[in-house]
Structure formats: structure tokens, C-alpha cells
Amino acid sequence: MTITAPPRPRVGGRWVVGAFAVCAIVAAVAASTFTAQEAVPGIPMPGPIVAYGLPVVRVLLDLAAVAVVGLSLVPKLLGFDAPELTEPVLRRTRPLTVTAAWAWAVCALLTIVFQTAELNPGGLPTVGMIAAYVDGVGTGQGLLFSAACALMAAGIGLMAVRFGEKVPAELRIIVALFGLLPIPVTGHAVNSVWHDPIMIAMETHVMGAAAWAGGLVATAVFVAPRPSLLAAALPRFSRMATVCLLLVGLSGLITGLGTMALTPGVELPGAIVTSHYGVLVVVKLMLTALVVPLAAHVRFRLMPLIRRAEPTAVIGWVAAEVALMGLAYGVAVAITRASIG
């Protein structure tokens, strides 16, 4: 009698998505608690719903935007040489892109409501308060514009669901990345001649991180179960990820140190370890650095095996890489709310 060993449990795509989302939310809540301001007698403070709900909603906004970018990149990663193999994957990703775009828009609008409540503690925000916030604060305007871009991405995504790759993948990618541009406005601003270069660095950082993380998750979930497609898509993603890594690391360093250096009353290098903002910047850079050896292992050790159609534990390595990215995303949300001085 032949006894067949039970199959070993595998780390699937859902684990990758779960690791990214859970790590991002936990890091955002923990880091926001670390940077929370102490209550001042006589000054009303936001309630726990706002204090904890705002970072969670903001993380969900980032995750939805990353999902739209990553899913939009899938056609370019797969290529167009073998539609009989790639079309079954794309039929799954196109509707999900639309769903993620709707989630992005909803979360952007909810963030406006939460941030209005944060500035007006003690009661529920009214329509007038929300309108005044959007009209007078650049953060509100940026989030509203981002929501509009998300709705545009949803509309173009619906066209792709109906007409397939007749709707150019480049258009979907551009619209998704364009919707990320206002997101740095929701962080710290610098009033100096270096404002524009730092904003460009912030936008480069956000777009590079979204393409890197979104492309990795989409590849792990939808392409990795198909070895023949993975062998073609992984090298394309790896080249893109290398560029994104350089952009994210350099722009993050410029943004963090530049913002502190140009903020009145803040002295470097002391502020790096004495301010909440500086500590979180260091933590985020460390998390990004920890991703590098994992990514290098996938590229230089596992990719040759994948090309030879040999079995690998690529999903497990990717899950670890994505978990670190999720922690970095959560810390990034807290950075936008941390005190610099």
C-alpha cells in the first residue's frame, strides 16, 4: 500500500495581502499612539474614535491607492505576447482595480471628515465644517482631488473590464499615479525656497513606494501561482523595483532631513533622536533597509530557479518583504502627523 504524504501548507496570496494590511494598520496605530499629544487642561482633545480612526482610515486610503497602482501594472508586467495565458489573470485583476479605486475614493472622503473632526473636537463635524475645511486647508483640497482621481481610475477601469486591453494599460497607470500626487500635501509643509524641491521629493517617494509595493503584492497574488507567467513577469518587476528602491530611499532621506533642517527652531542632528518626527523617519529608513536583503534574495537566488521552472519558496520571502513594507507604510502615516520640533 502506498502512503501519500500530506501536502505541505503553502503561503498563499491572501497571506501576502493580509501581512501588508495588518502590519500597516498596527504600525500606524502604534506609531500614532507614540506621537499622541498630551491633553492640555481647558483645551478639548479629539475623542478615541478620531484619535485611532483617523490613522486607520488613512492607512486604508494608502492601501487602496497602492492596490490600484499595483493592479494597473499587471498588464505591463505580464506583457502582451501570450494573451491566451495572460487574459485569465487580467480578467480577475480588472474588476478588482475598480473596487480598489472606489475604496480609495471613499477613504479619501472619510479622511476629510475625520480630519475636520480632529480640528473641531467635541462634536460631530457638520457639512459646513467640512466645506470650510476643504476650502481653507490644503490637506482637504489635496484629499478631494485624490478622491476625484480615484473615481476617474474607477471609470477607466470599468472601460477596461468591458473592452479589455483595448484600454491602454499606460493610461490606467498614469491616472493612478496622478492621483497620488496630492497625498504629500497632507503631510508637513516647509516654508522656504526649498519647498518645491522637497515636495517633488515627497511625490517621487509616494509614487515609487506605491509602484514597488503594489507591483510586488499584485505579482505575488495573481502571477506567482502560474510559474510560466512568473518567469516572465518577475524579471520585469525586479528591474522596476530596483529603480523604485533607489528613488524611495533617496527621496525619503531628502524629505525627512530636509523638512527638519528647514523647520524653524529645529536643530540637526539632535532633532533626529529628540523629536517624534525624527525617530519615525529613522524607523522608516531602517524598515526600508531591511527590505533590501529580502528583495536581493528573491532576485539573485530565487529568480534563476524560477526561470528553470524549479520549485521555490518565493511567496514566503515575498510575504516577509511585504510585511516590512506594511510596517513602513504605517509609520509613514504617523510621520505625517508627528511633531517635528
Steps between C-alpha positions, in 0.01 A plus 500: 500500500635837402473777758490850359639771723264790561588811305702761686306816583589780268501873551241625255414837355246573771776478759699757306209743490420433866860557607510832317169628638538379859858624535409840354201550732681379812803719427282804431302465824812425708701786351206741532473406868872570536457848350171584675501836673428524869169654600519866601253618767229718349571395139266233358676201344368266229323193632632146461290441188683781322838434665507137387257511209692764305827306466307183415297671227813669369679164481202350316517791256868428434438127464215556252715739296788252502261228386381711205857574394612139539203351317541755221861388457411133450446522120841661453668243723339209317561639153279457196670215315281217633143626549366147534705467821475853636132571432368267776711697750395838365133404511545468877704815556289746298186485720715509813663818373157663482412384851830628639449835326157538660652414839772759439240771429287409803801493734623837370160655574485333842845637578369851432218439748735362767748785458217753525391330823858514627509877454153541652497269805199462720233413245417355163630699201226674304484548124596862554808402702608253234449755222699761695779249557524414131482866402763623745745214549727362230476152647125491439541622144768241432284218634202616295711509185636154582143370539411648160798324341394175666153535349659564162709185545181309582334628182795408281515165679140430410587565136786252530263242650283532192756553225806327644846610395355726234507749787875576526667377817715813492190717540388306808847523655533874434160581649575290809840663554353845431254442782792451738648844435278691748567253784830667608300819555342324798837489674736769629561812294822703491487874449825571321654521156549122527125438524460389138804264491388335824145461369637339184705264717187415702298428188781288354513311829125432506482389136811282521377329817155436351641348180748288697259370765196478273688322224650253745167410663324470164777278365492276807122463504413466133817400315698281741250209486577474126871413467515558125368854541712567808818413311422781255346754740747479790802632305292795377382574851851460641639764265218738591539428871873579488425845361221549753727397788758761403234769457323415827819486705652820364178702496409382851837612633472838326143552619560405862828680559404795280172556681672499839790719384267766357256509791562803726620409847610148404870420524672205337626244576341512845143516369543159338488331840319760712188557286222257418539590133872423495462167680228387261707602197787287632264206562358527149846511342602194704192309382579593141858384547379166639301442182818513289651160594162330456456655157859410410440137599195480274683661211836326514420165663141417414455658158746263325312205651166642387633542146597131503150411624636363828292521820578789735365660815464833322159578652637462852787737429266746333264484799786599731598781264142625479460487879795737539352725234172503689678608819673777303166618361351511849794700632468735201143582601618588850780717357245724330350572845816509714644811655828608339629715783 
